[in-house]
Amino acid sequence: MSENSAAPGTPPGTAPGPQPEPIRFFGTTWVDHDGGYGLRRAGVAVGSLAAAVAACFVLRFAYEGLEIAEVGGFIGMLVIAMFSICSAIAFRKTWESFGARPEDPSREDALRGLKSIGFIGSLLAYFVRSLTEAPGEKLRRTEYEKARAQFEKRRSTRTGNPAARKASARKRPKRG
């Protein structure tokens, strides 16, 4: 969320105050649900589901490669368990990120590798969330509306330069 009070360098036509934070694949169309928002949501849903299905086929081919290499049933079970557990954790972490900012960013960085292994879970979280809203829209909308309310409150309490009001209230005679 960026707060912009029509400062120098502000693009013309931009309203003063906080600006909405763009969401991947949606930009700022989530604010008013305009600019092809519905089509984008459908595209994200179809795309994430298609990517998850394609990833499952790739993992299947990798598992078949392990069978061809005859590494043993134990290794095959470990690979299946690893991808299943990592996908479940990645789904949960991705789902939680749609509702709240991470409390500890360093912990999220530490889980990046695990979430990369369980990428199918992240793709499925994107699919499920995009059926109801843009992934992360609720969080960003809450933050944006809170920032707009604070901006309007600050803006309405300031009515101008207090020094100018005092000077105009008691006019001094000019010294000649």
C-alpha positions in Angstrom: 0.0 0.0 0.0 1.6 3.3 -1.0 0.3 6.6 0.3 0.5 9.4 -2.2 -0.6 12.9 -1.5 -0.3 14.3 -5.0 3.4 14.7 -4.4 5.8 15.7 -7.2 6.2 12.9 -9.7 2.7 11.6 -9.2 1.1 10.6 -12.5 -1.7 13.0 -13.5 -5.1 11.7 -12.9 -4.1 9.7 -9.8 -6.3 10.4 -6.8 -4.5 11.7 -3.7 -4.2 9.2 -0.9 -3.3 5.6 -0.6 -3.1 3.6 -3.8 -4.2 0.0 -4.0 -1.5 -2.7 -4.1 -1.5 -4.7 -7.4 -2.2 -8.4 -7.3 -0.3 -10.8 -9.6 -2.3 -11.4 -12.8 -4.9 -8.8 -11.7 -3.1 -5.5 -11.3 -5.5 -3.1 -9.6 -8.7 -4.4 -11.4 -9.7 -6.1 -8.1 -10.7 -2.7 -6.6 -13.7 -2.1 -8.8 -13.9 -5.5 -10.5 -13.4 -3.8 -13.8 -10.9 -4.3 -16.7 -11.7 -7.9 -17.4 -11.6 -9.0 -13.7 -14.0 -11.9 -14.2 -12.1 -13.2 -17.2 -8.8 -12.9 -15.3 -10.2 -14.8 -12.4 -11.4 -17.6 -14.8 -8.0 -17.6 -16.5 -6.2 -17.9 -13.2 -8.5 -20.7 -12.1 -8.1 -22.7 -15.4 -4.4 -21.9 -15.6 -3.5 -23.0 -12.1 -5.6 -26.2 -12.5 -4.0 -27.0 -15.8 -0.5 -26.3 -14.4 -1.3 -28.6 -11.4 -2.4 -31.4 -13.7 0.6 -31.0 -15.9 2.8 -31.1 -12.8 1.2 -34.3 -11.7 2.0 -35.9 -15.1 5.6 -34.8 -14.8 5.8 -36.3 -11.3 4.3 -39.5 -12.6 7.0 -39.7 -15.3 9.6 -39.1 -12.6 8.2 -41.9 -10.5 8.1 -44.2 -13.5 11.8 -43.3 -14.0 12.5 -44.5 -10.5 10.7 -47.7 -11.2 12.7 -48.3 -14.4 15.9 -47.6 -12.4 14.7 -50.2 -9.9 15.7 -48.2 -6.8 13.3 -50.1 -4.6 9.9 -49.7 -3.1 11.1 -47.9 -0.1 12.6 -45.0 -2.1 9.4 -44.8 -4.2 7.3 -44.5 -1.0 9.7 -41.8 0.3 9.3 -39.8 -2.9 5.5 -40.1 -2.8 5.4 -39.2 0.9 7.8 -36.2 0.4 5.7 -34.7 -2.4 2.5 -35.3 -0.6 3.6 -33.7 2.7 5.3 -30.8 1.0 2.2 -30.2 -1.2 0.0 -30.2 1.9 2.3 -27.7 3.7 2.6 -25.5 0.6 -1.2 -25.5 0.2 -1.7 -24.5 3.8 1.0 -21.8 3.7 -0.3 -20.4 0.4 -3.9 -20.4 1.7 -2.8 -18.6 4.9 -0.9 -15.9 2.8 -4.2 -15.0 1.1 -5.7 -13.9 4.5 -2.8 -12.4 6.5 0.7 -11.1 6.0 3.4 -13.4 7.3 4.4 -12.6 10.9 8.0 -13.7 10.4 9.3 -13.1 6.8 12.6 -15.0 7.6 10.5 -18.1 8.4 8.7 -17.8 5.1 12.1 -17.6 3.4 13.2 -20.7 5.2 10.1 -22.5 3.9 10.7 -21.5 0.3 12.4 -24.7 -0.6 9.7 -26.8 0.9 7.0 -24.8 -0.9 9.0 -25.3 -4.2 8.9 -29.0 -3.8 5.2 -28.9 -2.9 4.4 -26.5 -5.8 1.3 -28.6 -6.7 -0.3 -27.6 -3.3 0.3 -23.9 -4.1 -1.2 -24.3 -7.5 -4.3 -26.0 -6.1 -4.6 -23.2 -3.4 -4.6 -20.6 -6.2 -7.2 -22.6 -8.1 -9.6 -23.0 -5.1 -9.2 -19.3 -4.0 -9.7 -18.0 -7.5 -13.1 -19.6 -7.6 -14.4 -17.0 -5.1 -12.0 -14.0 -5.5 -8.7 -12.9 -6.8 -6.0 -14.7 -4.6 -5.2 -12.2 -1.8 -8.0 -9.8 -2.7 -9.7 -9.9 0.7 -6.4 -9.1 2.6 -5.5 -6.2 0.2 -9.1 -4.8 0.2 -9.1 -4.8 4.0 -5.7 -3.0 4.1 -6.7 -0.6 1.3 -10.1 0.4 3.0 -8.4 0.9 6.3 -5.7 3.1 4.7 -8.4 5.1 2.9 -10.4 5.6 6.1 -7.3 6.8 7.9 -6.4 9.1 5.1 -9.9 10.6 4.9 -9.9 11.0 8.7 -6.5 12.8 8.6 -7.6 14.9 5.7 -10.9 16.0 7.2 -9.3 17.1 10.5 -6.9 19.4 8.7 -8.7 22.4 7.3 -5.7 24.4 6.3 -2.7 26.1 7.7 -3.3 27.0 11.4 -0.8 29.9 11.3 -2.8 31.5 8.5 -6.0 31.2 10.5 -4.5 32.9 13.5 -3.1 35.7 11.4 -6.4 36.4 9.6 -8.3 36.3 12.9 -6.3 39.2 14.5 -5.2 41.6 11.9 -2.3 43.8 12.8 -2.0 47.3 11.5 0.8 47.8 9.1 3.7 49.8 10.3 4.4 52.7 8.1 
